[in-house]
Amino acid sequence: MAQTAESLTKAPVVAIEWNPVNWFAATWRDNEPLIKQPPRRFDVAEATNNVDNYVVNWLSAPCDMSLSKDEAMFWFSSCFGQGMGDFTMLIELTSILQGKDTIDLDTMKSLLGRTRFQKDRAHGLVPIQVLDKLMTSEDLVKLFCEMPAMIPIHTQYRKYILPFLSAEQKQSVQKELRICLEKSSWESSHNFAYYLAAALGLHDVTLELVKSWADNYKQSEQTRDKNLHLIVFGLGSADLVSKHFHRLKLQLTDHEQVISWIAHTEDTELETIYRSLEKAPFGTDEASMIKVVNAVRSVKTAEFMFDLYLNDVRFKSIASEWLQTNMRETVEAMVGISSRSGEKADQALAYLQTIRNNLGDAVIRELASDMPPKAVKRLNKKILQQAK
């Protein structure tokens, strides 16, 4: 597929202030690999506080991307030994790794098979950053491809592994993944290779799969255990993502999906987020989804937040905080809206007047210094030349 101008965009057009890891949800961007922090000192006492009755509390365990190999061995043995930092398992791991940097695939599968939990899902019980420290990037992908698809692993891979792969590592992993795909079927439960293909930017494979889905594919029995969003988000441009997202009538259902949506579309389709919230099932964490938009600074975002502020009491405080925090974009948006006709224009004008009353004319003029001349002219006419 020929790359469009958009496909070649290296950096976002809109100011978006968030974790740079989030940009890796859009694999068509020319994202530079991130640098891992050096391994920290392993504190056994601190680690011990996060294990209760042989079960690790991963929500509080200090197990992030800066863990050392010794710490990775500790956490692994805590999952598959006979309790926290099981001494026997630690000795075995030390023996396996003697003179080696990593554990080979067959040995890792044997270790994972000794869990007291469901054998074919054992890989999901260990934090992905632990496995990444103990295996090569290629073997890690092959391990996942041989196991049933576990959707949380896709998110973990995108956040904790993919952003730190060098260009050479990524190419090598993609090569192994193409071999895995030859033995995979999308319709089977062992179809994780397709999710990884989407995450790793195999755009040809991903597009071929998505184009094979009929418009009503989401409503079919075949999709009951499949997450189509993660495949669509692996397409090769924002245009393709938007086209097939809407064609398949998908809806955003959590904040991770909103992150991926913004990574592709920036501020151009924020209304899709709100439409998804309107159809969200009971129990959806709607506030966390909207709060992702807080990172986006633009006039379009200001217009979106103003709509929320006016029309949805659930998000009024979130929208109000954004509008007050991003005053430059808010003023320009209000000037544009107030130049139209109707009730919303009157509300924007009133909001502008409130800003002027609170901040004064000098601040308003400074905020407007970078606005287009027509906008400044309207601001002068409607607000600054009017008596308080």
FENTALIN-V893671 format. One record per pair of residues at least 24 apart in sequence whose ideal C-beta (glycine too) atoms are under 10 Angstrom apart, sorted by the first residue. I is the first residue (numbers start at 0). J is the second residue. Records with the same first field share a line. If there is no record, write none. Layout:
I: J  J
//
This chain:
0: 202  203  206  207  234  235  236  239
1: 235
2: 27  202  235  236
3: 27  235  236  237  238  239
4: 236
5: 235  236  237  238  239  263
6: 202  234  235  236  237  238  239
7: 236
8: 236  237  265
11: 261  262  265  266  295
12: 265  266  267  297
13: 261  264  265  266  267  294  295  296  297  298  299  300
14: 265  266  294  295  296  297  300  325  328
15: 261  262  265  266  292  294  295  296  297  300
16: 293  294  295  296
17: 258  261  262  291  293  294  295
18: 158  162  258  294
19: 162
20: 64  157  158  159  161  162  163  258  262
21: 157  158  162  255  258  259  261  262  291  294
22: 162  258  261  262  263
23: 156  157  158  160  161  162  163  164  198  199  200  259  262
24: 154  157  158  161  198  229  232  233  240  255  256  258  259  260  261  262  263
25: 200  232  233  234  235  236  237  240  259  260  261  262  263  264  265
26: 157  161  196  197  198  199  200  201  202  205  232  233  234  235  262  263
27: 200  202  233  234  235  236  237  238  239  240  263
28: 200  236  237  262  263
30: 161  162  200  262
31: 162  166
32: 161  162  163  164  165  166  167  168  169
33: 64  161  162  163  164
34: 162  163
35: 64  65  128  162  163
36: 63  64  65  66
37: 65  67
38: 64  65  66  67  68  69  70  71  132
39: 63  65  66  67  70
40: 67  69  70
41: 66  67  68  69  70  71  72  73
42: 70
43: 69  70  73  83  84
46: 70  73  74  77  83  84
47: 73  77  83  84
48: 83
49: 74  77  83
50: 74  77  82  83  84
51: 83
52: 82  83
53: 77  78  80  81  82  83  85  115
54: 78  82  83
55: 83  124  125  126
57: 124  125  126  129
60: 126
62: 125  126  128  129
63: 126  128  159
64: 126  127  128  131  132  158  159  160  162  163
65: 128
66: 126  128  129  131  132
67: 132
68: 92  96  100  101  132  133
69: 93  132
70: 129  132
71: 125  126  128  129  130  131  132  133  134
72: 96  102  129  132  133
73: 129
74: 125  126  128  129  130  132  133
75: 102  107  110  111  125  126  129  130  132  133
76: 110
77: 125  129
78: 110  111  114  116  121  124  125  126  129
79: 110  111  112  113  114  115  116  121  124  125
80: 110  113
81: 115
88: 113
92: 133
95: 133
96: 133
100: 132  133  134  135
101: 131  132  133  134  135  136  138  139
102: 130  132  133  134  135  138
103: 134  135  138
104: 134  135  137  138  139  141  142  145
105: 138
106: 133  134  138
107: 133  134  138  139  141  142
108: 138  141  142  145  146
111: 142  146
117: 147
118: 146
119: 145  146  147  149  188  189
120: 146  147  149
121: 146
122: 146  147  149  152
123: 147  149  150  151  152  155
126: 155  159
127: 151  152  154  155  156  158  159  160
128: 155  158  159  160  163
130: 155  160
131: 155  156  159  160  163
135: 168  171  172  175
136: 160  161  163  164  165  168  169  171  172  175
137: 168  171  172  173  174  175  176  178
138: 172  175
139: 172  175  195
140: 171  172  173  175  176  178  179  191  192  195  199
141: 172  175  176  178  179  192
142: 191
143: 176  179  191  192  194  195
144: 175  176  178  179  180  182  183  189  190  191  192  193  194  195  196
145: 179  182  183  189  191  192
146: 188  189  191
147: 187  188  189  190  191  224
148: 187  188  189  190  191  192  193  194  195  224  225  226  229
149: 191  194
150: 191  194  224  225  226  228  229
151: 255
152: 191  194  195  198
153: 191  194  195  197  198  226  229  230  232  233  255
154: 194  198  229  253  255  256  258  259
156: 191  194  195  198  199
157: 194  195  197  198  199  229  232  233  255  258  259
158: 255  258
160: 198  199
161: 195  198  199  200
164: 199
169: 199  200
170: 199
172: 199
173: 199  200  201  204
176: 201  204
177: 201  203  204
180: 204  208
185: 211  212  221  225  230
186: 221  225
188: 224  225
190: 224  225  230
193: 225  229  230  233
194: 225  226  229  230  233
195: 229  233
196: 230  233
197: 228  229  230  231  232  233  234
198: 229  230  232  233
199: 233
200: 233  234  235
201: 233  235
202: 233  234  235  236  239
203: 235
204: 230  233
205: 230  231  232  233  234  235  239  243
206: 230  233  234  235  236  239  243
208: 233  234
209: 233  234  239  240  242  243  244  246  247
210: 234  239  243  246
212: 243  246  247
213: 246  247
214: 243  246  247  248
215: 247  248
216: 246  247  248
217: 246  247  248  249  250
218: 247  248
222: 247
226: 252  256
228: 252  253  255  256  259  260
229: 255  256  259
231: 259  263
232: 256  258  259  260  262  263
233: 259
234: 263
236: 263
237: 262  263  264  265  267  268
238: 263  264
239: 263
240: 264  268
241: 267  268  271
244: 268  271
245: 271
249: 275
250: 274  275  276  277  278  279  280  283
251: 275  276  278  279  283  288  291
252: 276  278  279  280  283  284  288
253: 279  283  284  285  287  288  291
254: 284  285  286  287  288  289  290  291
255: 287  288  291
256: 288  291
257: 287  288  289  290  291  292
258: 288  291  294
259: 291
260: 288  291  292
261: 291  292  294  295  300
265: 295  297  299  300
266: 292  295  296  297  298  299  300  301  302  303
267: 297  299
268: 299
269: 295  297  299  300  302  303  304  306  307
270: 299  302  303  306
272: 303
273: 303  306  307  310  311  314
276: 307  311  313  314
277: 311
285: 311  313  314  317
286: 313  314  316  317
288: 314
289: 313  314  317  318  321
290: 314  317  320  321
292: 317  318  321
293: 317  318  320  321  324  325
294: 321
295: 321  325  328
296: 321  324  325  327  328
297: 325  328  331  332
298: 325  327  328  329  330  331  332  333  334  335  336  370  374
299: 328  332
300: 325  328  329  332
301: 325  326  327  328  329  330  331  332  333  335  336
302: 328  329  331  332  333  335  336  343  347
303: 332
304: 328  329  332
305: 329  332  333  336  343  346  347  350
306: 336  343
308: 346  350
309: 342  343  346  347  350
310: 343
322: 350  354
323: 354  357
326: 354  357  358  362  363  365  366
327: 365  366  367  368  369  370
328: 366  370
329: 354  366
330: 354  355  358  362  363  366  367  370  374  378  382
331: 366  367  369  370  371  374  375  378
332: 374
333: 374  378  381  382
334: 367  370  371  373  374  375  376  377  378  379  380  381  382
335: 370  371  373  374  377
337: 377  378  381  382
338: 373  374  376  377  378  380  381
344: 381
347: 381
348: 381  382  385
351: 378  381  382  383
352: 381  382  385  387
354: 382
355: 382  383  385  387
356: 387
359: 387
360: 384  387
//
